């Protein structure tokens, strides 16, 4: 076992960057885990070194929060949590832009492709692109959050990701009609939906109404935003740190102009208005 050749840089890459355990590294080199642990100790590469490397930046935290409310999924394995994000084929560029933000916490550099052409549970289902982070303790806190606790973490950045994931830009017909947003919150309880309404008012100064009827065969819940509020949210998203990502990969979901009519007047807008 003394003949195991592994230098400090190589050991650092396996243990810190790739997050392999001493047992996994030992398996690679055909030696005992104690041999690897002794070398880690000699090079002063500690569990604290590993943990510090895999901390989320503030922007990555916002990406996680927005994804938790949107198209992301947290899963816990062996007391560590990983995040998986998936998008349909039409949104490949958007999925890849997300991956680039958090790529240093993933074990892969490219998106995974999922062929769904053989699935028969729905019609015209698109293939998907996804990515998965490493299993990390820094994600454990997020795994333990419920929806209300997650909503408390909302800011302009995480709002942008949530809207790009689950928001719908309606395009009403007619010369004097304006576009507006709807946001799907199907998995929210009524209590969580009402809390979301409160958070939108408190954090973003908009007042969505809840569209929901338990008598519907499929009792979905949706937040609907007025023309003014939709334009305000679009402005906040474009000005957020994810604004460039939104405009370059999901521009069709952003509202850029307003057609003034009897419902909307220039005096009501508190953000710069582009008149169509």
Order of alpha helices (4+ residues) and beta strands (2+ residues): alpha-alpha-alpha-alpha-alpha-beta-beta-alpha-beta-beta-alpha-alpha-alpha-beta-beta-alpha-beta-beta-alpha-alpha
